[in-house]
Structure formats: structure tokens, C-alpha cells
Amino acid sequence: MDSVNIGSLQHILPIAVTFIGVIILIWFSIKKLNQKQQNLVFKGLGIFVSFTVLVFHINLILKGNYSLSKDLPLFLCSFMALFIFVFTNSRKYWLFEILLFWIIAGTTQAVITPDISIGFPSFDYFRYWIVHLGLLVIIFYAIFVFKMRPTWKSMFKSFLTLQVYMLLVFCVNYILGGNYSYLNKKPSSASLIDYLGEWPVYLLVIEVFLIPYFLIIYLPFFITKKLFSK
């Protein structure tokens, strides 16, 4: 089983299936389910994504080749996926504020340029897409079914929290000799980071573009609010 190439069937098919599936799920939840049932669906989504990540790591540990410098769930999407059940069970607004921007910004590159060394039907293949597409499904469910919306302050809360997280991961990388969240070097597979310069230049470029990127994510909510407030 080879790695997943950009634009291949293994790349496009899960995205297309999830896109159609989430539209149907959101429509069905809004039209056919009561609030209690909607909550159960939301909790189920979170448990499914988090459980997938947990089982994946337990499986690696049982195989006996688990590496603290490479395999911990400290890449942003893996970290979010492991603990996303906390948000889906609590529906805390402050978690939504942080996760909205982290999920949309963090999964974009992963979905466009997948970093999967072993393709279908490997466990890692399914884990990868369940994590990244599952996070998007959860955040869109919160937006469209539960009508959760960010404010402009949410951007800065999310940005500042991200800085704290990345600082902690950088410390872990230093201690373990790892490269979690690609803070120490570029990923080996092709990615958008390839166009941002060498280390540490690409880190600075990403920092500079994060706030405008978060603004772009917030823009549809801002426009919608203005349109419906008239």
C-alpha cells in the first residue's frame, strides 16, 4: 500500500462522501430530530472521533513500536480529535470559540495535502480521514444545528490559546527530540509549508498570516450577522 497522492481517488473520495454526508446529516437533524436527539448525535460524533484516535494509539503501543518522539497525539488535529468529546458533551461556548478557528485553519492543509504514508485500507488511512473530516463535521454541526456563532473577540482568544499550545509543544519537541506540529522542520511529504521558506522562516510566515486567516474564517459570520440584523 503506497502513500496517498494529491488528487487521487483515495484523496478525493472520502472528502466527497463526507461533504454529501454532512449535508444530509445536518438537514436531517434540523428537520427530523428534537433537541435531545440532536445532542445525542453530537455527543456520538465526538465519542466516535475521540475513540478512533484512542484505539489507534493503543494499537501502536500494543505493537511495541510506539515512539514518544513521533507518535504522541500532539499534532494539532490529533490533539483536538482526542479531546473533542469534551466539547461535544459540554457544548461550552468558550471551547467553540477556540476550536472553530483551530479546526478550520488546522484541517485545511491536511485535507488539501494529505500526509498519509500507507493508503487504503490501512488503519492509519481511516484514522487520518476520521480525524480531519470528523472535526469539520462536528464544528459545522455546531454552527448549523446548534446555531453557535463566534464573535470578533473569539479570533483573538483562539489565536492566543494557540500560541500557548504551540509553546508547550515546542518544549516537548525540545525534550523528546520530536517534530510535533512541524515546529522544528518541514513535513517530508508535499505541503503548503513548502512555499513558505525554510525553518524558522515558515513559522514566522505562518504567524503573520494566522490573524488574516482567522479573519477570513470569521468573515462569513460577520456578513451573515450584518445581513440578518437589518
N, C-alpha and C positions, 0 to 999 in steps of 0.2 A: 504494500500500500504506500503510494507516494504522497508527498505533501500536496496541499490543496492550492491550485493555481488560481490567480485572479481571473474572473470571468468564466471559469469552468462550471460544469453542471453542479459539482459539489459545492461551489460557492454560491451560485445564483438560486438554486432550488430551495434551500432552507429559508432564504430571505423572502422569496416569492410566496412560499407556503405560509410563513409566519405573517406576512403582510395581509394576505387574504384571511387567515385565521383570526387575527386580532380584530379586523373589521367586523367579522361575523360575531365574535365573542362580545365585543363592546355593544353592538346593535342588540344582540340577544339579551344581554344583561340589563340594558336600559329599558327595553320594551317588554321583556317577559319576567324579569326577576324582581322580587321585593328587596328591600334594603338588607334584610338578614341574609338572603341568598347571595346578594352581591358581595357582602362581607365574607361569606364562606368561599366564594370563588377567588376573591382577592387573597385571602389567607392561604388558600390552596396553591395559588400561583407562587407565592413566596416560599412556602414549605417545599414545593417541588424543586424550585431553583436552588435553594439552600441545601436541600438533601442531596441533590445531584453533585454539588461541589464537595460536600462532606464524604459521600461514598467514593468519589474519585480519589480523594486524598487518603482515605482509609485503604483503598485498593493499592495505591502506590506504596504505602507503608507495609502492607502485608506482603508485597512482592519483594521487600527487602532492599530496594534501591532508592529509598527516599532521601533526598538531599536537602538539607536546611538552607543551602545557598542558592538552590534553584527551584524547589518545589513548594515552598510555603505559599499560601494564598495571599500574597502581598501586592500582586499587580492589582491596580485599582478595581478593575471589573470583577476579578475573582474575590477580592475582599468584600466588595459590595454584595456580590451574589451570595457569599457565605452567610452574611448577616441581614439580607434583605427581608427575611421573615420577621425581623424586629419591626420594620416599617409596616409590613402588610398586616401584622397582628395589632399594632398600636395605632396606626394611621396618624401619628404625631405630625403636626404641620411643620415643625422645625426640621424634621427628618426629610420631609418632602422638599423643603426649600434647598437643602444641601444636595439631595440625591437627584433632583431634576436636572441640574446642570452637570453634575458628575456623570450621570448615566448617558445623557445625550451627547455630551462632549467626549466622554471616555469610550463609548462604544462605536462612535463614527468611524474612527480609523480601523478598529478591529473588524467591523463589518465590511468596510470597503477593501481593506487589505488584510485578509485573514492570515494569522500566523499559526497554522496547524501542520505539524511535521508529518503526521500519519492521518490519511484521509479515511473516508467511509470504508467499512463500518466500524472503525475503532471507537473505543470508549471516549478517547480524547476528542474525537471529531464531534460526537454528540454533546459532550460536556461543553465544548467551546461554543457551540451554537445555542445551547440551552442557557448558558450564562449570559452571552451578549444579547441575543434576541429576547430572552426571557426578561432581562432587566428592562428592555424597551417596552415590552408588553405590559409589565407591571406599572411603569410610570405613565404610559398612555391610558391604562385602565383608571388610574387615579385621576388623571386630568379629565377624561370624558365621562366616566361613570360617577365619580365622587365630586366632580367639579372643583378639584383642587387647583389653585392658581398661585403662581409666585408673585411677589412684588419686586420693585427695583432694589429694595434692600436685600432681597433673597440672593441676588447675584453676588453681593459683597460678602454675605455670610458664607455662601458656598465657596467663594474664592479664598477667603481667609482660612476656612477649615481645611481646604485642600493644601494650603501651604504648610499647615501643621502636620497633616498626614504625610506629605512628601518629605518633610524634615525628619520625621520619625523613620520613614522607610530608608532615607539616605543613611541614617545612623545604623540601621540594621544591615544595610549593604556593606558599610564600613567594617562592622563587626564580623559578619559572616563571609565577606568577600563575594557578595552576590550582585545582581544587577536588576533587582526588582523595580518595576515601572520604568526600566531603561534609563535610570538616573546616572549610571556610570558609563554606559556605552550604548550605541545603537543596536536595535534588534538585528539578528543575522538575516532575516527574511526582508523582502522589499516592503517598504512602508513610506508613509508621508514624511517621516522624520528624515529620510534620505535627502530631501530637498531643503533641509533647514541648517545645513552645515555640520561640522564636526563637534565632538564634545569639547568644552561645555557650551559651545555657541548655540546648539539646538535647544538646550534647556532655557537659555535666555530668550531665544526667539519664541518658544512656546509660552513663556511667562508674559512676554509683551503682548502676544496675541490672545491670551486667555480672556481678558476682560472684554475686548471687542467680540470675541467668540460667544461669551456669555450674553452679551448684549443682543447678538443675533438670535440666540435661543430665546431670549426674553421678548424680542420684538413682536412676534405674533400675539402674545398675551397682552402686550401694551396696546397694539392696534385693535384687538378684539374688545378690550375694555373700553377704549375710546368710542368705538362704533356703537356699542350697546348701552353706553351711558348717556347717549344723546336722546 
